[in-house]
Amino acid sequence: MSNLQREELLAQRRRLIEDVEQARAALPAHSVRPWQWQRVEEAEEALAELDRGLEALEPA
């Protein structure tokens, strides 16, 4: 993997971390709606998938 590809993936990772943080911050203190929780879960899943992809591309 080239350095440019790695940097692009890391930039995408930073954006996903920001998405997760924003989704969590948007949750109300009570009475969370299913779509609000789903937004958090989807952001966390996307981040986890990207992390797995980065780990798979790292040389052993």
N, C-alpha and C positions, 0 to 999 in steps of 0.2 A: 504494500500500500504506500502510495506516495505521501509526502508530507502535506501536500495541498489537500488530498482527500481526507487525511486525518484531521487537519485543521477545520475542514468543512464539517466533519462529523462532530468535532468538539464544539463548534459554534452552534450546531443544531442541538447538541446536548444542553448547552447553556440556555438556549431558547426554551427547551422543554422544561428545564428546572424552573425557569421563570413562569411558565404556564402553570406548573403544579402549584407554585407558591401563590399565584394570582387566584387560581381556582379555590385553594384552601382559604385564602383571605376573604373570598366572596361568600363563603358559607355563613349563613346566619348563626347566631348563638343557639337558637332552638328552631324547631320545625323545619328541618332541612327537607327540601323537596327532592324526589328521586332524580330529576334531571340535574340538580346541582351536585349531588353526590356522584352521579355518572360522569360528569365533567372532570371531577377530581380523579376518579378511577381511570378514565381514558388517558388522561395526561400522565398518570403514574405508569400505566402499561406501556405507553409509547416511550417513555424514558427508560424503562426496564429493557424493552426490546432493543433500543439503541445501545444501551450498555452491554447487552449480550453480544450484539454485533461488533462493537469495538473490541471486546475481549477476544472474540473469535479471530479478529484480524491481527491481533498482536502476535508477534513471533514468540515461539515458546522458548 
